[in-house]
Amino acid sequence: MNHHEIAVNAIDSAIDTMLLPGAGDVDEARAETLVIAYFSINAIDPEEFNHYCERVRRIAVRTRQGDAT
């Protein structure tokens, strides 16, 4: 497995965790941190960075809206 595959698998797993019932701010922070860290070491490219940032943001917004209702 190369660095890119490891990065994508780790980020996808963190995002999947955000979708679990009971997930919260810590899970969101973990996903954001992984995206930034793997981008910082060039394991993911700028397009993937933007994609993952937007994905995390959408899930966080949706989760917060669910908490408000």
Buried (B, 14 or more C-beta within 10 A) or exposed (E): EEEBEEBBEBBBEBBEBBEEEEBEEEBBEBBBEBBEBBBEEEBBEEEBBEBBBEBBEEBBEEBEEEEEE
